[in-house]
């Protein structure tokens, strides 16, 4: 039974992350559509708003809920919580906090409030990548991973990611 629950947990993690990655891209496109004029702006905003709502409410939120349900069920079946899992759960809590920030952006965009530039949203989109790497490394490497080296590696990845964002911004101009 444990492995079936684990498989479902992984499936919903994948769909949840897919939703979080794609929703921010849609936020970016919707934000950039606001710079268009007249009929083009109206058509794009209408289309992106529909896509955003369907993705967020039909895929991303249900996946987030099912991820936590199957994750909790797995923890119950596992019976104990090793140290590496506590660290992973802190990253998962951060990921849910990130999810709620996306929900705030979703709510604002549905009301026609665009608080962030497309560049800010591009940077914000990479936060999910950081959580993905931290959580997957903890889940797969477990006890073999040094906390210090893991954090150093994560910090190095963040530095490289921020550099890549700056380079991409320069190239786009």
C-alpha positions, 0 to 999 in steps of 0.5 A: 500500500505504501508504494501506491500512496508514494506513487500518487504523491509523486504524480501530484507533486509533478502536476503541482510543480508543472502548474506553478511553473506554467502559471507564472509564465501566464502571469508574465504574458498577461502582464505584458498584454497590458502594454498592448493597445485596444482590441489586442489588449482586450483579446489577450487579457481575456484569453490569458485570464481564462487560461490562468483560471483553468490552470490554477483552479483546475490543476494547480490547487487540486494537485497541491491539496492531493500532494499534502494528503498523500504526503501525510498518508505516506508519513503515517504509513512510514511510522517515524520521521527521520531527521532528513525528512524534517528538513525536507518538510521545512522546504515543503512549508516554504513551497506552500508559502510560495504557492500562496504568494502565487495565489495572491498574484492570481487573485490580483490579476483576476481583478485587473491589478498587475503589481509586478513587472514581467521581469519581477515575475521571471525572477519569482518563477525561479523560486519554485526551481530552488524548492524543487532542487532542495526537496528532490535532493533531500528526498533522494540523497537522504542521510548521505547528504551533508546539511552544510554542503547541501546548503552551500550547493543550493546557495551556489545554484541560486547564484548561478541562477541569478546570473543566468537571469541577468544574462538573459535580461541583457540578451533580451534587450 
